[in-house]
Amino acid sequence: MSPAKEQFSFPTGFNLIAFTIPPTCLLQMGTVSILMLLIAQKATSEALINLGEATEELFRGDRLPILNFPDDQELNKI
């Protein structure tokens, strides 16, 4: 076989001891992990917004107990 027709095959991908992971598999795993992170980020931001709205409702004035402050007349007696 002439040297011009010889093709050298270089192993591509991530080489482990027993086998090689092809780059397409690495790309798929990376893509899935990025998509999962984006979904988790959206869910977390929505949960924090809902938590903020819930605490805002908790501290509204109509749900707080009425505090008994002394009248001006009682303060003048002292």
Biopython code that builds the backbone (N, CA, C, O; Angstrom):
import numpy as np
from Bio.PDB.StructureBuilder import StructureBuilder

atoms = [
    (1, "MET", "N", (0.831, -1.152, 0.000)),
    (1, "MET", "CA", (0.000, 0.000, 0.000)),
    (1, "MET", "C", (0.893, 1.239, 0.000)),
    (1, "MET", "O", (1.858, 1.319, 0.761)),
    (2, "SER", "N", (0.573, 2.170, -0.831)),
    (2, "SER", "CA", (1.404, 3.370, -0.922)),
    (2, "SER", "C", (1.120, 4.287, 0.270)),
    (2, "SER", "O", (0.028, 4.255, 0.839)),
    (3, "PRO", "N", (2.112, 5.103, 0.644)),
    (3, "PRO", "CA", (1.923, 5.971, 1.805)),
    (3, "PRO", "C", (0.832, 7.022, 1.575)),
    (3, "PRO", "O", (0.266, 7.518, 2.549)),
    (4, "ALA", "N", (0.521, 7.372, 0.354)),
    (4, "ALA", "CA", (-0.497, 8.388, 0.093)),
    (4, "ALA", "C", (-1.893, 7.859, 0.386)),
    (4, "ALA", "O", (-2.789, 8.632, 0.723)),
    (5, "LYS", "N", (-2.087, 6.543, 0.261)),
    (5, "LYS", "CA", (-3.417, 5.975, 0.471)),
    (5, "LYS", "C", (-3.636, 5.482, 1.892)),
    (5, "LYS", "O", (-4.756, 5.133, 2.264)),
    (6, "GLU", "N", (-2.583, 5.452, 2.678)),
    (6, "GLU", "CA", (-2.741, 5.003, 4.052)),
    (6, "GLU", "C", (-3.485, 6.055, 4.859)),
    (6, "GLU", "O", (-3.204, 7.249, 4.762)),
    (7, "GLN", "N", (-4.407, 5.602, 5.629)),
    (7, "GLN", "CA", (-5.149, 6.504, 6.508)),
    (7, "GLN", "C", (-4.851, 6.130, 7.951)),
    (7, "GLN", "O", (-4.954, 4.974, 8.360)),
    (8, "PHE", "N", (-4.493, 7.113, 8.670)),
    (8, "PHE", "CA", (-4.211, 6.891, 10.077)),
    (8, "PHE", "C", (-5.454, 7.238, 10.865)),
    (8, "PHE", "O", (-6.042, 8.305, 10.687)),
    (9, "SER", "N", (-5.844, 6.341, 11.723)),
    (9, "SER", "CA", (-7.008, 6.618, 12.563)),
    (9, "SER", "C", (-6.519, 6.947, 13.964)),
    (9, "SER", "O", (-5.891, 6.132, 14.639)),
    (10, "PHE", "N", (-6.821, 8.142, 14.365)),
    (10, "PHE", "CA", (-6.478, 8.569, 15.714)),
    (10, "PHE", "C", (-7.728, 8.422, 16.579)),
    (10, "PHE", "O", (-8.809, 8.855, 16.180)),
    (11, "PRO", "N", (-7.594, 7.830, 17.730)),
    (11, "PRO", "CA", (-8.768, 7.714, 18.597)),
    (11, "PRO", "C", (-9.206, 9.103, 19.054)),
    (11, "PRO", "O", (-8.403, 9.887, 19.560)),
    (12, "THR", "N", (-10.470, 9.386, 18.871)),
    (12, "THR", "CA", (-10.997, 10.669, 19.318)),
    (12, "THR", "C", (-11.899, 10.428, 20.505)),
    (12, "THR", "O", (-12.451, 9.342, 20.679)),
    (13, "GLY", "N", (-12.038, 11.434, 21.301)),
    (13, "GLY", "CA", (-12.906, 11.320, 22.465)),
    (13, "GLY", "C", (-12.108, 11.296, 23.743)),
    (13, "GLY", "O", (-10.906, 11.565, 23.746)),
    (14, "PHE", "N", (-12.770, 10.977, 24.813)),
    (14, "PHE", "CA", (-12.172, 10.938, 26.136)),
    (14, "PHE", "C", (-11.689, 9.519, 26.405)),
    (14, "PHE", "O", (-12.493, 8.592, 26.499)),
    (15, "ASN", "N", (-10.401, 9.356, 26.526)),
    (15, "ASN", "CA", (-9.816, 8.022, 26.709)),
    (15, "ASN", "C", (-9.795, 7.653, 28.188)),
    (15, "ASN", "O", (-9.195, 8.338, 29.016)),
    (16, "LEU", "N", (-10.461, 6.559, 28.485)),
    (16, "LEU", "CA", (-10.378, 5.981, 29.812)),
    (16, "LEU", "C", (-9.512, 4.730, 29.712)),
    (16, "LEU", "O", (-9.025, 4.398, 28.632)),
    (17, "ILE", "N", (-9.323, 4.053, 30.801)),
    (17, "ILE", "CA", (-8.431, 2.900, 30.806)),
    (17, "ILE", "C", (-8.951, 1.797, 29.890)),
    (17, "ILE", "O", (-8.189, 1.245, 29.096)),
    (18, "ALA", "N", (-10.232, 1.471, 29.989)),
    (18, "ALA", "CA", (-10.760, 0.328, 29.249)),
    (18, "ALA", "C", (-11.449, 0.713, 27.939)),
    (18, "ALA", "O", (-11.528, -0.110, 27.027)),
    (19, "PHE", "N", (-11.942, 1.927, 27.828)),
    (19, "PHE", "CA", (-12.709, 2.281, 26.636)),
    (19, "PHE", "C", (-12.593, 3.778, 26.371)),
    (19, "PHE", "O", (-12.031, 4.526, 27.171)),
    (20, "THR", "N", (-13.136, 4.197, 25.233)),
    (20, "THR", "CA", (-13.106, 5.591, 24.822)),
    (20, "THR", "C", (-14.543, 6.116, 24.710)),
    (20, "THR", "O", (-15.405, 5.455, 24.132)),
    (21, "ILE", "N", (-14.791, 7.293, 25.258)),
    (21, "ILE", "CA", (-16.105, 7.916, 25.147)),
    (21, "ILE", "C", (-16.076, 8.818, 23.918)),
    (21, "ILE", "O", (-15.226, 9.704, 23.827)),
    (22, "PRO", "N", (-16.987, 8.607, 22.976)),
    (22, "PRO", "CA", (-16.979, 9.437, 21.764)),
    (22, "PRO", "C", (-17.398, 10.878, 22.070)),
    (22, "PRO", "O", (-18.126, 11.123, 23.031)),
    (23, "PRO", "N", (-16.937, 11.831, 21.251)),
    (23, "PRO", "CA", (-17.259, 13.237, 21.511)),
    (23, "PRO", "C", (-18.753, 13.539, 21.401)),
    (23, "PRO", "O", (-19.238, 14.455, 22.066)),
    (24, "THR", "N", (-19.490, 12.799, 20.583)),
    (24, "THR", "CA", (-20.932, 13.052, 20.481)),
    (24, "THR", "C", (-21.635, 12.735, 21.793)),
    (24, "THR", "O", (-22.579, 13.425, 22.177)),
    (25, "CYS", "N", (-21.183, 11.704, 22.474)),
    (25, "CYS", "CA", (-21.776, 11.357, 23.767)),
    (25, "CYS", "C", (-21.452, 12.431, 24.805)),
    (25, "CYS", "O", (-22.303, 12.786, 25.620)),
    (26, "LEU", "N", (-20.236, 12.940, 24.775)),
    (26, "LEU", "CA", (-19.862, 14.017, 25.686)),
    (26, "LEU", "C", (-20.679, 15.271, 25.411)),
    (26, "LEU", "O", (-21.085, 15.968, 26.341)),
    (27, "LEU", "N", (-20.917, 15.558, 24.141)),
    (27, "LEU", "CA", (-21.723, 16.712, 23.759)),
    (27, "LEU", "C", (-23.159, 16.557, 24.241)),
    (27, "LEU", "O", (-23.759, 17.518, 24.723)),
    (28, "GLN", "N", (-23.709, 15.365, 24.115)),
    (28, "GLN", "CA", (-25.080, 15.120, 24.568)),
    (28, "GLN", "C", (-25.189, 15.276, 26.078)),
    (28, "GLN", "O", (-26.147, 15.872, 26.572)),
    (29, "MET", "N", (-24.223, 14.751, 26.809)),
    (29, "MET", "CA", (-24.258, 14.871, 28.268)),
    (29, "MET", "C", (-24.122, 16.328, 28.690)),
    (29, "MET", "O", (-24.784, 16.766, 29.631)),
    (30, "GLY", "N", (-23.270, 17.079, 28.002)),
    (30, "GLY", "CA", (-23.117, 18.496, 28.317)),
    (30, "GLY", "C", (-24.371, 19.282, 28.022)),
    (30, "GLY", "O", (-24.752, 20.161, 28.795)),
    (31, "THR", "N", (-25.020, 18.976, 26.907)),
    (31, "THR", "CA", (-26.243, 19.679, 26.535)),
    (31, "THR", "C", (-27.360, 19.395, 27.533)),
    (31, "THR", "O", (-28.074, 20.307, 27.949)),
    (32, "VAL", "N", (-27.508, 18.146, 27.910)),
    (32, "VAL", "CA", (-28.554, 17.782, 28.875)),
    (32, "VAL", "C", (-28.306, 18.457, 30.221)),
    (32, "VAL", "O", (-29.246, 18.935, 30.856)),
    (33, "SER", "N", (-27.064, 18.498, 30.654)),
    (33, "SER", "CA", (-26.782, 19.122, 31.946)),
    (33, "SER", "C", (-27.055, 20.623, 31.916)),
    (33, "SER", "O", (-27.559, 21.177, 32.893)),
    (34, "ILE", "N", (-26.728, 21.287, 30.808)),
    (34, "ILE", "CA", (-27.004, 22.724, 30.689)),
    (34, "ILE", "C", (-28.513, 22.967, 30.698)),
    (34, "ILE", "O", (-28.989, 23.882, 31.371)),
    (35, "LEU", "N", (-29.264, 22.155, 29.958)),
    (35, "LEU", "CA", (-30.719, 22.319, 29.931)),
    (35, "LEU", "C", (-31.337, 22.079, 31.304)),
    (35, "LEU", "O", (-32.266, 22.786, 31.695)),
    (36, "MET", "N", (-30.837, 21.100, 32.032)),
    (36, "MET", "CA", (-31.351, 20.832, 33.373)),
    (36, "MET", "C", (-31.047, 22.003, 34.316)),
    (36, "MET", "O", (-31.871, 22.349, 35.162)),
    (37, "LEU", "N", (-29.867, 22.609, 34.168)),
    (37, "LEU", "CA", (-29.537, 23.766, 34.990)),
    (37, "LEU", "C", (-30.449, 24.945, 34.679)),
    (37, "LEU", "O", (-30.851, 25.665, 35.594)),
    (38, "LEU", "N", (-30.781, 25.157, 33.418)),
    (38, "LEU", "CA", (-31.682, 26.244, 33.046)),
    (38, "LEU", "C", (-33.081, 26.018, 33.614)),
    (38, "LEU", "O", (-33.720, 26.956, 34.090)),
    (39, "ILE", "N", (-33.551, 24.779, 33.563)),
    (39, "ILE", "CA", (-34.866, 24.459, 34.125)),
    (39, "ILE", "C", (-34.853, 24.653, 35.642)),
    (39, "ILE", "O", (-35.807, 25.188, 36.207)),
    (40, "ALA", "N", (-33.783, 24.223, 36.296)),
    (40, "ALA", "CA", (-33.676, 24.395, 37.748)),
    (40, "ALA", "C", (-33.612, 25.871, 38.115)),
    (40, "ALA", "O", (-34.184, 26.279, 39.126)),
    (41, "GLN", "N", (-32.924, 26.681, 37.309)),
    (41, "GLN", "CA", (-32.840, 28.114, 37.573)),
    (41, "GLN", "C", (-34.215, 28.767, 37.464)),
    (41, "GLN", "O", (-34.577, 29.604, 38.292)),
    (42, "LYS", "N", (-34.978, 28.384, 36.446)),
    (42, "LYS", "CA", (-36.312, 28.957, 36.281)),
    (42, "LYS", "C", (-37.217, 28.556, 37.439)),
    (42, "LYS", "O", (-37.957, 29.388, 37.963)),
    (43, "ALA", "N", (-37.166, 27.296, 37.840)),
    (43, "ALA", "CA", (-38.000, 26.833, 38.954)),
    (43, "ALA", "C", (-37.610, 27.519, 40.257)),
    (43, "ALA", "O", (-38.477, 27.868, 41.058)),
    (44, "THR", "N", (-36.322, 27.714, 40.474)),
    (44, "THR", "CA", (-35.857, 28.376, 41.690)),
    (44, "THR", "C", (-36.290, 29.829, 41.729)),
    (44, "THR", "O", (-36.720, 30.324, 42.771)),
    (45, "SER", "N", (-36.179, 30.518, 40.600)),
    (45, "SER", "CA", (-36.578, 31.922, 40.586)),
    (45, "SER", "C", (-38.086, 32.065, 40.812)),
    (45, "SER", "O", (-38.518, 32.979, 41.515)),
    (46, "GLU", "N", (-38.883, 31.182, 40.229)),
    (46, "GLU", "CA", (-40.328, 31.232, 40.466)),
    (46, "GLU", "C", (-40.663, 30.928, 41.923)),
    (46, "GLU", "O", (-41.566, 31.540, 42.494)),
    (47, "ALA", "N", (-39.947, 29.994, 42.518)),
    (47, "ALA", "CA", (-40.190, 29.658, 43.926)),
    (47, "ALA", "C", (-39.828, 30.837, 44.828)),
    (47, "ALA", "O", (-40.537, 31.114, 45.795)),
    (48, "LEU", "N", (-38.729, 31.534, 44.521)),
    (48, "LEU", "CA", (-38.352, 32.684, 45.332)),
    (48, "LEU", "C", (-39.335, 33.838, 45.176)),
    (48, "LEU", "O", (-39.612, 34.549, 46.142)),
    (49, "ILE", "N", (-39.864, 34.030, 43.970)),
    (49, "ILE", "CA", (-40.872, 35.066, 43.762)),
    (49, "ILE", "C", (-42.129, 34.737, 44.558)),
    (49, "ILE", "O", (-42.703, 35.617, 45.200)),
    (50, "ASN", "N", (-42.557, 33.488, 44.521)),
    (50, "ASN", "CA", (-43.744, 33.077, 45.292)),
    (50, "ASN", "C", (-43.513, 33.213, 46.790)),
    (50, "ASN", "O", (-44.418, 33.601, 47.528)),
    (51, "LEU", "N", (-42.317, 32.898, 47.236)),
    (51, "LEU", "CA", (-41.996, 33.052, 48.653)),
    (51, "LEU", "C", (-42.027, 34.522, 49.057)),
    (51, "LEU", "O", (-42.514, 34.860, 50.136)),
    (52, "GLY", "N", (-41.513, 35.389, 48.203)),
    (52, "GLY", "CA", (-41.551, 36.824, 48.485)),
    (52, "GLY", "C", (-42.965, 37.350, 48.558)),
    (52, "GLY", "O", (-43.283, 38.160, 49.428)),
    (53, "GLU", "N", (-43.822, 36.899, 47.651)),
    (53, "GLU", "CA", (-45.219, 37.332, 47.686)),
    (53, "GLU", "C", (-45.930, 36.806, 48.934)),
    (53, "GLU", "O", (-46.768, 37.500, 49.510)),
    (54, "ALA", "N", (-45.602, 35.593, 49.349)),
    (54, "ALA", "CA", (-46.225, 35.027, 50.546)),
    (54, "ALA", "C", (-45.801, 35.791, 51.798)),
    (54, "ALA", "O", (-46.629, 36.038, 52.676)),
    (55, "THR", "N", (-44.537, 36.166, 51.895)),
    (55, "THR", "CA", (-44.094, 36.926, 53.068)),
    (55, "THR", "C", (-44.664, 38.344, 53.033)),
    (55, "THR", "O", (-44.922, 38.930, 54.084)),
    (56, "GLU", "N", (-44.859, 38.891, 51.854)),
    (56, "GLU", "CA", (-45.482, 40.212, 51.763)),
    (56, "GLU", "C", (-46.922, 40.158, 52.272)),
    (56, "GLU", "O", (-47.376, 41.065, 52.969)),
    (57, "GLU", "N", (-47.626, 39.099, 51.924)),
    (57, "GLU", "CA", (-48.994, 38.940, 52.417)),
    (57, "GLU", "C", (-49.010, 38.719, 53.932)),
    (57, "GLU", "O", (-49.939, 39.143, 54.620)),
    (58, "LEU", "N", (-47.992, 38.065, 54.433)),
    (58, "LEU", "CA", (-47.928, 37.789, 55.872)),
    (58, "LEU", "C", (-47.788, 39.073, 56.675)),
    (58, "LEU", "O", (-48.361, 39.202, 57.757)),
    (59, "PHE", "N", (-47.028, 40.019, 56.145)),
    (59, "PHE", "CA", (-46.749, 41.242, 56.878)),
    (59, "PHE", "C", (-47.649, 42.406, 56.482)),
    (59, "PHE", "O", (-47.331, 43.558, 56.781)),
    (60, "ARG", "N", (-48.746, 42.132, 55.827)),
    (60, "ARG", "CA", (-49.701, 43.202, 55.523)),
    (60, "ARG", "C", (-50.335, 43.696, 56.820)),
    (60, "ARG", "O", (-50.445, 42.948, 57.791)),
    (61, "GLY", "N", (-50.746, 44.950, 56.827)),
    (61, "GLY", "CA", (-51.265, 45.563, 58.043)),
    (61, "GLY", "C", (-52.589, 44.995, 58.509)),
    (61, "GLY", "O", (-52.852, 45.003, 59.712)),
    (62, "ASP", "N", (-53.425, 44.508, 57.632)),
    (62, "ASP", "CA", (-54.741, 44.039, 58.063)),
    (62, "ASP", "C", (-54.681, 42.705, 58.778)),
    (62, "ASP", "O", (-55.670, 42.293, 59.384)),
    (63, "ARG", "N", (-53.577, 42.032, 58.727)),
    (63, "ARG", "CA", (-53.480, 40.738, 59.401)),
    (63, "ARG", "C", (-52.650, 40.808, 60.687)),
    (63, "ARG", "O", (-52.541, 39.823, 61.416)),
    (64, "LEU", "N", (-52.079, 41.955, 60.953)),
    (64, "LEU", "CA", (-51.301, 42.099, 62.174)),
    (64, "LEU", "C", (-52.244, 42.387, 63.339)),
    (64, "LEU", "O", (-53.318, 42.949, 63.125)),
    (65, "PRO", "N", (-51.878, 42.025, 64.546)),
    (65, "PRO", "CA", (-52.751, 42.308, 65.693)),
    (65, "PRO", "C", (-52.782, 43.809, 65.980)),
    (65, "PRO", "O", (-51.829, 44.532, 65.690)),
    (66, "ILE", "N", (-53.882, 44.255, 66.549)),
    (66, "ILE", "CA", (-54.029, 45.660, 66.898)),
    (66, "ILE", "C", (-53.327, 45.886, 68.227)),
    (66, "ILE", "O", (-53.597, 45.198, 69.212)),
    (67, "LEU", "N", (-52.431, 46.848, 68.243)),
    (67, "LEU", "CA", (-51.690, 47.154, 69.461)),
    (67, "LEU", "C", (-52.422, 48.244, 70.227)),
    (67, "LEU", "O", (-52.902, 49.216, 69.645)),
    (68, "ASN", "N", (-52.499, 48.070, 71.522)),
    (68, "ASN", "CA", (-53.165, 49.055, 72.381)),
    (68, "ASN", "C", (-52.149, 50.097, 72.825)),
    (68, "ASN", "O", (-51.305, 49.833, 73.681)),
    (69, "PHE", "N", (-52.241, 51.284, 72.233)),
    (69, "PHE", "CA", (-51.379, 52.380, 72.633)),
    (69, "PHE", "C", (-52.142, 53.250, 73.623)),
    (69, "PHE", "O", (-53.356, 53.413, 73.504)),
    (70, "PRO", "N", (-51.447, 53.798, 74.579)),
    (70, "PRO", "CA", (-52.137, 54.665, 75.546)),
    (70, "PRO", "C", (-52.592, 55.953, 74.849)),
    (70, "PRO", "O", (-51.934, 56.455, 73.937)),
    (71, "ASP", "N", (-53.725, 56.466, 75.305)),
    (71, "ASP", "CA", (-54.250, 57.717, 74.760)),
    (71, "ASP", "C", (-53.406, 58.891, 75.242)),
    (71, "ASP", "O", (-52.603, 58.763, 76.166)),
    (72, "ASP", "N", (-53.605, 60.023, 74.603)),
    (72, "ASP", "CA", (-52.879, 61.223, 75.009)),
    (72, "ASP", "C", (-53.264, 61.653, 76.414)),
    (72, "ASP", "O", (-52.437, 62.182, 77.156)),
    (73, "GLN", "N", (-54.522, 61.426, 76.781)),
    (73, "GLN", "CA", (-54.983, 61.812, 78.118)),
    (73, "GLN", "C", (-54.288, 60.994, 79.194)),
    (73, "GLN", "O", (-53.943, 61.516, 80.254)),
    (74, "GLU", "N", (-54.085, 59.723, 78.921)),
    (74, "GLU", "CA", (-53.412, 58.874, 79.903)),
    (74, "GLU", "C", (-51.939, 59.256, 80.033)),
    (74, "GLU", "O", (-51.369, 59.153, 81.120)),
    (75, "LEU", "N", (-51.323, 59.693, 78.946)),
    (75, "LEU", "CA", (-49.928, 60.118, 79.010)),
    (75, "LEU", "C", (-49.774, 61.416, 79.794)),
    (75, "LEU", "O", (-48.765, 61.614, 80.471)),
    (76, "ASN", "N", (-50.768, 62.304, 79.709)),
    (76, "ASN", "CA", (-50.694, 63.580, 80.419)),
    (76, "ASN", "C", (-50.902, 63.414, 81.917)),
    (76, "ASN", "O", (-50.458, 64.262, 82.692)),
    (77, "LYS", "N", (-51.562, 62.350, 82.342)),
    (77, "LYS", "CA", (-51.808, 62.107, 83.766)),
    (77, "LYS", "C", (-50.523, 61.748, 84.492)),
    (77, "LYS", "O", (-50.406, 62.000, 85.691)),
    (78, "ILE", "N", (-49.598, 61.192, 83.822)),
    (78, "ILE", "CA", (-48.378, 60.711, 84.478)),
    (78, "ILE", "C", (-47.426, 61.804, 84.772)),
    (78, "ILE", "O", (-46.353, 61.557, 85.322)),
]
sb = StructureBuilder()
sb.init_structure("model")
sb.init_model(0)
sb.init_chain("A")
sb.init_seg("    ")
for serial, (resi, resn, name, xyz) in enumerate(atoms, 1):
    if name == "N":
        sb.init_residue(resn, " ", resi, " ")
    sb.init_atom(name, np.array(xyz, "f"), 0.0, 1.0, " ", f" {name:<3s}", serial, name[0])
structure = sb.get_structure()
